[in-house]
Amino acid sequence: MNHQQILDEVAKTSIQLMLGEPFFGHFFTSILKDVSEKTDSIAVSVSGKQMIKLLVNPDYWQNELLVTDLPSPQANKKATQDLRYGAIKHQILHIVFKHTLRYPDFGNKKLFSIASDLAANQYIKSEQLTEDAIRLEDFPEFKLNRGQAIDYYYQKLSDELDEMQSTDGGSSGDNNENDEDRYDEDGNESNLNQAQQKLKDLMEDEDNKMLNQHKFWNDFEKLSSAEQKMIEAMINESIVNSVSRLKPSSYGNLPAGLQQYINLLVDSLKPNVNWRRVLRIFTASSSRTSLKNTIRRPSKRYGTTPGIKIQKKQKILVAIDTSGSVQEDELKEFFSELYHIWKQGAEIYVVECDTQIHNQYLYKGSPPDVISGRGGTDFNAPIEFANNQYQPDAIVYFTDGYAAEPQVPSRKPILWLVTSEGLAEDAWDFLPGRKVKMAKQV
């Protein structure tokens, strides 16, 4: 089986996710996939410092996620599909919960890996997990609660590990253990209960494939703060987009712990600033003042004509990011607000751009019928156009924010109006000027 055939089978698993658990299916479409021997199983890595990529080892996919010992070919096929389904879902959960980005926050990396698998695998059916998968059921004596985040499991395991080390493995008499619990599989006497022994074995095992899947998380730690925030913003966008595509019944079928996590995330992304008010104040404050003689108004100071009339002029360049990730409904909403500014007498010049300017025109009160572009995004072209050609009083840049830092310094004030599903507020410091996020329509 060549690499393309494996990618085709991964795509089939994606379809199964879409049919069985649409949230995970929609989210999986936002992830790059590659067949690689860099990992010995399935892992999540960084691609180009701004994207997340799923790596699939071909031998692991073809052989270790293959079941052949069941009574019938149909049963073998179903079991194989289950394991591959669970393996993909496992990695999606790590990304959704941002375990890859939280890796630098925890001192004991091995313990963090174990805790992250506990946090993820509780949302996967038992038949979809391989035999060596780490489960909550492996630690009965720790009495771990379900539906908790990684911080909870890390702290609980850390406390247990400290207790084991302080008592040199614990005592056999104080824990009310049955005599049979004091012996390991080889009949040797042991003071560790089942959960403690499992934790000890995992901490000492250097060849565990489940934990070695996380070795690429170290690459996320090497990224700059801005790059990490960019990836986090893209994860947030994928989660919000996936939820927005779900029917209420599908969302309601998600486990309670996952729903709570998503609800808190979505609430945290809601903007608190009225973007319409900010836009109007910004454009109004950027107006120029000029004096004009008028015979209709006598001079109040001298009582003579001609008098003097003060005129305010606004010359605004509006850059429209037409990349594929900008939503049509928000574009219409933006033009609706632009109409009110135009009605107040502002001269508005529009440039439609992705990596370059595709269309430019003087706004006359009506939105364009067709938006050009739909490629990537580069912020430099409109700023350079404003500096050298149009020379406005201010620039309003409507965008999702996903692009590199502009290299051309603007000579005029800029307001970045970021779409509701665009770059998160804690990731946009590289944009010069004022930033405001649009409210998501409900």
C-alpha positions as CSV (number, residue, x, y, z in Angstrom):
1,M,0.0,0.0,0.0
2,N,1.6,3.3,-1.1
3,H,1.3,6.6,0.7
4,Q,-1.5,7.9,-1.4
5,Q,-3.6,4.8,-0.7
6,I,-3.0,5.3,3.0
7,L,-4.1,9.0,2.7
8,D,-7.2,7.7,0.9
9,E,-8.0,5.4,3.9
10,V,-7.4,8.3,6.3
11,A,-9.9,10.2,4.2
12,K,-12.4,7.4,4.6
13,T,-11.9,7.5,8.4
14,S,-12.6,11.3,8.1
15,I,-16.0,10.5,6.4
16,Q,-16.8,8.0,9.2
17,L,-16.1,10.8,11.7
18,M,-18.3,13.2,9.8
19,L,-21.2,10.6,9.8
20,G,-20.7,9.4,13.4
21,E,-19.4,12.5,15.2
22,P,-19.7,15.5,13.0
23,F,-17.8,17.9,15.3
24,F,-14.7,15.8,15.0
25,G,-15.3,15.3,11.3
26,H,-15.5,19.0,10.5
27,F,-12.5,19.8,12.7
28,F,-10.4,17.1,11.0
29,T,-10.9,18.9,7.6
30,S,-8.8,21.8,8.9
31,I,-5.7,19.6,9.7
32,L,-3.0,18.8,7.2
33,K,-2.3,15.1,6.7
34,D,0.9,13.3,5.7
35,V,2.3,9.8,5.6
36,S,5.7,9.8,7.3
37,E,8.2,7.5,9.0
38,K,9.4,10.3,11.3
39,T,6.9,8.8,13.8
40,D,6.5,5.2,14.6
41,S,2.7,5.5,15.0
42,I,0.5,8.5,14.6
43,A,1.5,12.0,15.8
44,V,0.8,15.7,15.6
45,S,3.5,18.0,14.4
46,V,4.2,21.6,13.3
47,S,4.2,22.4,9.6
48,G,5.7,25.7,8.5
49,K,5.5,27.1,12.0
50,Q,1.9,28.2,11.4
51,M,0.0,25.0,10.7
52,I,-0.6,21.7,12.4
53,K,0.0,18.4,10.6
54,L,-1.0,14.8,11.3
55,L,1.8,12.3,10.6
56,V,0.8,8.7,9.9
57,N,3.4,6.0,10.0
58,P,2.6,3.6,7.0
59,D,3.6,0.4,8.9
60,Y,1.6,1.3,12.0
61,W,-1.5,2.1,9.9
62,Q,-1.3,-1.0,7.8
63,N,-0.2,-3.6,10.4
64,E,-0.6,-2.4,14.0
65,L,-4.1,-0.9,13.4
66,L,-5.1,-4.0,11.5
67,V,-7.3,-6.8,13.2
68,T,-7.2,-10.3,11.7
69,D,-7.9,-12.7,14.5
70,L,-11.7,-12.4,14.8
71,P,-14.1,-15.1,13.6
72,S,-15.2,-13.4,10.3
73,P,-13.8,-11.0,7.7
74,Q,-16.6,-8.6,8.5
75,A,-15.7,-8.5,12.2
76,N,-12.0,-8.0,11.4
77,K,-12.9,-5.1,9.1
78,K,-15.2,-3.5,11.7
79,A,-12.5,-3.8,14.4
80,T,-9.9,-2.3,12.1
81,Q,-12.1,0.6,11.3
82,D,-12.8,1.1,15.0
83,L,-9.1,1.3,15.9
84,R,-8.2,3.7,13.0
85,Y,-11.2,5.8,14.0
86,G,-10.0,6.0,17.6
87,A,-6.4,6.7,16.6
88,I,-7.5,9.7,14.5
89,K,-10.0,10.9,17.1
90,H,-7.3,10.7,19.8
91,Q,-5.1,13.1,17.9
92,I,-8.0,15.5,17.2
93,L,-8.8,15.6,20.9
94,H,-5.1,16.5,21.7
95,I,-5.4,19.5,19.3
96,V,-8.8,20.6,20.4
97,F,-7.7,20.6,24.0
98,K,-4.5,22.4,23.0
99,H,-2.3,19.8,24.7
100,T,0.4,20.5,22.1
101,L,0.6,24.2,23.0
102,R,0.4,23.5,26.8
103,Y,3.4,21.2,26.7
104,P,5.9,24.0,27.8
105,D,3.7,24.8,30.9
106,F,4.4,21.5,32.7
107,G,7.7,20.5,34.3
108,N,7.4,16.7,34.2
109,K,6.9,16.0,30.5
110,K,6.4,12.3,30.9
111,L,3.7,12.9,33.5
112,F,2.1,15.5,31.2
113,S,2.0,13.0,28.4
114,I,0.2,10.4,30.6
115,A,-2.3,13.0,31.9
116,S,-3.0,14.3,28.3
117,D,-3.9,10.8,27.2
118,L,-6.2,10.4,30.2
119,A,-7.9,13.7,29.3
120,A,-8.3,12.6,25.6
121,N,-9.1,8.9,25.8
122,Q,-12.1,9.2,28.2
123,Y,-14.0,10.5,25.1
124,I,-13.2,7.5,23.0
125,K,-15.0,4.2,23.1
126,S,-13.1,1.3,24.6
127,E,-13.3,-0.8,21.3
128,Q,-11.7,2.1,19.5
129,L,-8.6,2.2,21.7
130,T,-5.6,-0.1,21.2
131,E,-4.6,-2.4,24.0
132,D,-1.7,-0.2,25.1
133,A,-3.9,2.9,25.3
134,I,-3.8,4.8,28.7
135,R,-7.3,4.8,30.3
136,L,-8.9,6.1,33.5
137,E,-9.7,2.5,34.3
138,D,-6.0,1.8,34.6
139,F,-5.9,3.8,37.9
140,P,-8.9,2.6,40.0
141,E,-7.3,3.4,43.4
142,F,-6.6,7.0,42.3
143,K,-10.4,7.6,42.0
144,L,-10.0,10.0,39.0
145,N,-13.1,11.9,38.0
146,R,-14.3,11.9,34.4
147,G,-14.8,15.0,32.3
148,Q,-11.8,16.9,33.8
149,A,-9.1,18.9,32.0
150,I,-5.5,17.9,31.8
151,D,-4.5,20.2,34.8
152,Y,-6.7,18.0,37.1
153,Y,-5.2,14.7,35.9
154,Y,-1.6,16.0,36.0
155,Q,-2.0,17.3,39.6
156,K,-3.6,14.0,40.7
157,L,-0.9,11.9,39.2
158,S,1.8,14.2,40.5
159,D,0.4,13.9,44.0
160,E,0.4,10.2,43.7
161,L,3.9,10.1,42.3
162,D,5.1,12.3,45.2
163,E,3.4,10.0,47.7
164,M,5.0,6.9,46.1
165,Q,8.4,8.4,46.2
166,S,8.1,9.7,49.8
167,T,7.1,6.3,51.1
168,D,9.5,4.4,48.9
169,G,6.7,2.5,47.1
170,G,4.1,2.7,50.0
171,S,3.3,0.1,52.6
172,S,1.2,-3.0,52.2
173,G,-0.6,-2.9,55.5
174,D,-2.0,0.6,55.8
175,N,-4.0,0.6,52.6
176,N,-6.4,-2.3,53.4
177,E,-5.2,-4.2,50.3
178,N,-6.1,-7.9,49.8
179,D,-3.1,-10.2,50.0
180,E,-3.3,-11.0,46.4
181,D,-2.9,-7.3,45.5
182,R,0.5,-7.4,47.1
183,Y,2.0,-9.6,44.3
184,D,2.9,-8.7,40.8
185,E,2.3,-10.9,37.7
186,D,5.5,-12.8,38.4
187,G,4.4,-13.6,42.0
188,N,6.9,-11.2,43.6
189,E,5.7,-9.3,46.6
190,S,4.9,-5.7,45.9
191,N,3.8,-2.8,48.1
192,L,2.2,-0.9,45.1
193,N,-1.4,-1.1,44.3
194,Q,-2.6,-1.5,40.7
195,A,-2.7,2.2,39.9
196,Q,0.6,2.9,41.5
197,Q,2.3,0.1,39.6
198,K,0.7,1.2,36.4
199,L,2.0,4.7,36.9
200,K,5.5,3.5,37.9
201,D,5.7,1.3,34.7
202,L,4.6,4.1,32.5
203,M,7.1,6.5,34.0
204,E,9.9,4.0,33.5
205,D,8.9,2.9,30.0
206,E,11.0,4.6,27.3
207,D,9.5,2.7,24.4
208,N,5.8,3.2,24.9
209,K,4.4,4.1,21.5
210,M,1.4,5.9,22.9
211,L,3.6,8.3,24.9
212,N,6.2,8.6,22.1
213,Q,3.5,10.0,19.9
214,H,4.0,13.2,21.9
215,K,7.7,13.7,21.1
216,F,6.8,16.2,18.4
217,W,5.1,18.5,20.9
218,N,8.6,19.7,21.7
219,D,8.6,21.5,18.3
220,F,5.7,23.7,19.5
221,E,7.8,24.7,22.5
222,K,10.5,26.0,20.1
223,L,8.0,28.4,18.3
224,S,8.0,32.0,19.2
225,S,5.2,33.4,21.3
226,A,3.6,35.1,18.2
227,E,3.8,31.8,16.3
228,Q,2.2,29.9,19.1
229,K,-0.6,32.4,19.4
230,M,-1.2,32.2,15.6
231,I,-1.6,28.4,15.9
232,E,-3.9,28.8,18.9
233,A,-6.0,31.3,17.0
234,M,-6.3,28.8,14.1
235,I,-7.4,26.1,16.5
236,N,-10.0,28.4,18.0
237,E,-11.3,29.2,14.5
238,S,-11.5,25.6,13.6
239,I,-13.5,24.8,16.8
240,V,-15.9,27.7,16.3
241,N,-16.4,26.8,12.6
242,S,-17.0,23.1,13.4
243,V,-19.6,24.0,16.1
244,S,-21.3,26.4,13.7
245,R,-21.8,23.6,11.2
246,L,-23.5,21.3,13.7
247,K,-27.2,20.8,14.1
248,P,-28.3,21.4,17.7
249,S,-29.0,17.7,18.2
250,S,-25.4,16.8,17.1
251,Y,-23.9,19.4,19.5
252,G,-26.1,18.1,22.3
253,N,-24.7,14.6,21.7
254,L,-21.2,15.7,22.6
255,P,-20.0,14.6,26.1
256,A,-20.8,17.1,28.8
257,G,-17.1,17.8,29.6
258,L,-16.3,18.6,26.0
259,Q,-19.4,20.8,25.7
260,Q,-18.4,22.7,28.8
261,Y,-14.9,23.2,27.4
262,I,-16.2,24.5,24.0
263,N,-18.8,26.8,25.6
264,L,-16.2,28.4,27.8
265,L,-13.9,28.8,24.8
266,V,-16.5,30.4,22.6
267,D,-17.6,32.8,25.3
268,S,-14.0,33.8,25.8
269,L,-13.7,34.7,22.1
270,K,-16.7,37.0,22.1
271,P,-15.7,40.7,21.7
272,N,-16.6,43.2,24.4
273,V,-16.2,46.3,22.2
274,N,-18.8,47.7,19.9
275,W,-16.9,47.6,16.6
276,R,-19.4,49.9,14.8
277,R,-18.9,52.6,17.3
278,V,-15.1,52.2,17.1
279,L,-15.3,52.4,13.3
280,R,-17.4,55.6,13.3
281,I,-15.2,57.3,15.9
282,F,-12.0,56.4,14.1
283,T,-13.2,57.7,10.7
284,A,-14.6,60.8,12.3
285,S,-11.4,61.6,14.1
286,S,-9.3,61.2,11.0
287,S,-11.1,64.0,9.1
288,R,-9.2,67.1,7.8
289,T,-10.4,70.6,8.4
290,S,-10.4,73.4,5.8
291,L,-11.6,77.0,5.6
292,K,-13.8,78.2,2.8
293,N,-15.1,81.7,2.0
294,T,-18.8,82.0,1.8
295,I,-21.1,85.0,0.9
296,R,-24.1,83.3,2.6
297,R,-22.6,83.5,6.1
298,P,-21.3,87.0,7.3
299,S,-18.2,87.1,9.4
300,K,-19.3,87.1,13.1
301,R,-16.2,89.0,14.1
302,Y,-16.3,91.8,11.5
303,G,-19.9,91.6,10.2
304,T,-18.6,91.6,6.6
305,T,-18.9,89.3,3.7
306,P,-17.6,87.0,2.6
307,G,-17.7,85.0,5.8
308,I,-15.6,81.9,6.6
309,K,-17.1,78.4,6.6
310,I,-15.3,75.5,8.3
311,Q,-15.4,72.3,6.2
312,K,-14.5,68.8,7.4
313,K,-13.3,66.3,4.9
314,Q,-12.7,62.6,5.3
315,K,-10.7,60.6,2.8
316,I,-10.7,56.9,3.8
317,L,-9.0,54.0,2.2
318,V,-10.8,50.8,2.9
319,A,-8.9,47.6,2.3
320,I,-11.0,44.5,1.9
321,D,-9.3,41.2,2.6
322,T,-10.8,38.9,0.1
323,S,-9.0,35.7,1.1
324,G,-11.1,32.6,1.3
325,S,-11.5,32.6,5.1
326,V,-13.4,35.9,5.2
327,Q,-17.1,35.2,5.6
328,E,-19.7,36.6,3.2
329,D,-22.2,37.6,5.8
330,E,-19.6,39.7,7.7
331,L,-18.5,41.3,4.5
332,K,-22.1,42.4,3.9
333,E,-22.4,43.7,7.5
334,F,-19.2,45.7,7.0
335,F,-20.4,47.3,3.8
336,S,-23.7,48.1,5.6
337,E,-21.8,50.1,8.2
338,L,-19.6,51.6,5.6
339,Y,-22.7,53.1,4.0
340,H,-23.5,55.1,7.1
341,I,-20.0,56.6,7.1
342,W,-20.3,57.4,3.4
343,K,-23.7,59.1,4.0
344,Q,-22.0,61.5,6.4
345,G,-19.9,62.9,3.5
346,A,-16.8,60.7,3.7
347,E,-14.9,59.9,0.5
348,I,-14.3,56.2,0.6
349,Y,-12.0,54.4,-1.8
350,V,-12.1,50.6,-1.7
351,V,-9.3,48.2,-2.7
352,E,-10.0,44.5,-2.8
353,C,-6.9,42.4,-2.1
354,D,-5.5,39.1,-1.0
355,T,-1.8,38.8,-1.7
356,Q,-2.2,41.8,-4.1
357,I,-4.7,44.4,-5.1
358,H,-7.2,42.9,-7.5
359,N,-9.9,45.6,-7.8
360,Q,-10.2,49.3,-6.7
361,Y,-13.0,51.8,-6.9
362,L,-14.6,54.8,-5.4
363,Y,-17.4,53.7,-3.1
364,K,-20.8,55.1,-4.1
365,G,-23.2,53.6,-1.6
366,S,-23.6,50.1,-2.9
367,P,-21.6,47.0,-2.1
368,P,-19.8,45.2,-5.0
369,D,-21.7,42.4,-6.8
370,V,-18.6,40.2,-7.0
371,I,-15.6,40.1,-4.7
372,S,-12.3,39.4,-6.5
373,G,-9.3,37.5,-5.1
374,R,-10.0,34.6,-2.7
375,G,-6.3,33.7,-2.4
376,G,-3.9,34.1,0.6
377,T,-3.3,37.4,2.4
378,D,-0.5,40.0,2.3
379,F,-1.0,43.3,4.1
380,N,1.7,45.3,2.4
381,A,0.0,46.1,-1.0
382,P,-2.8,48.3,0.4
383,I,-0.5,50.2,2.8
384,E,2.0,50.9,0.0
385,F,-0.9,52.0,-2.3
386,A,-2.1,54.4,0.4
387,N,1.4,55.8,1.0
388,N,2.3,56.4,-2.6
389,Q,-0.9,56.9,-4.6
390,Y,-4.2,57.5,-2.8
391,Q,-2.8,59.3,0.3
392,P,-5.9,59.0,2.5
393,D,-6.5,60.5,6.0
394,A,-6.8,57.0,7.4
395,I,-6.9,53.3,6.5
396,V,-9.6,50.8,7.5
397,Y,-8.5,47.2,6.9
398,F,-11.2,44.6,7.0
399,T,-9.5,41.2,7.5
400,D,-9.4,37.9,9.3
401,G,-5.9,38.8,10.4
402,Y,-4.2,35.6,9.2
403,A,-1.1,36.9,7.5
404,A,2.5,37.9,8.2
405,E,3.4,41.2,9.9
406,P,3.3,44.0,7.3
407,Q,6.7,45.2,6.3
408,V,5.6,48.5,4.8
409,P,5.1,51.2,7.6
410,S,1.9,53.2,7.1
411,R,2.1,57.0,7.0
412,K,-1.5,57.2,8.2
413,P,-3.5,55.8,11.1
414,I,-4.9,52.2,10.6
415,L,-7.9,50.5,12.1
416,W,-7.8,46.7,11.7
417,L,-11.4,45.4,11.8
418,V,-10.9,41.7,12.4
419,T,-13.7,39.2,11.6
420,S,-15.4,37.4,14.5
421,E,-13.7,34.1,13.6
422,G,-10.4,35.8,12.7
423,L,-7.3,36.3,14.7
424,A,-7.7,36.2,18.5
425,E,-7.1,39.4,20.4
426,D,-4.1,38.0,22.3
427,A,-2.4,37.1,18.9
428,W,-2.7,40.4,17.0
429,D,0.0,42.6,18.7
430,F,2.1,42.4,15.5
431,L,-0.5,44.5,13.6
432,P,0.3,48.3,13.9
433,G,-2.5,50.6,14.9
434,R,-5.9,50.2,16.5
435,K,-7.6,46.7,16.4
436,V,-11.2,45.8,17.0
437,K,-13.0,42.5,16.6
438,M,-16.5,42.1,15.1
439,A,-19.2,40.5,17.2
440,K,-20.3,37.1,16.0
441,Q,-23.9,37.0,14.7
442,V,-26.2,34.6,16.5
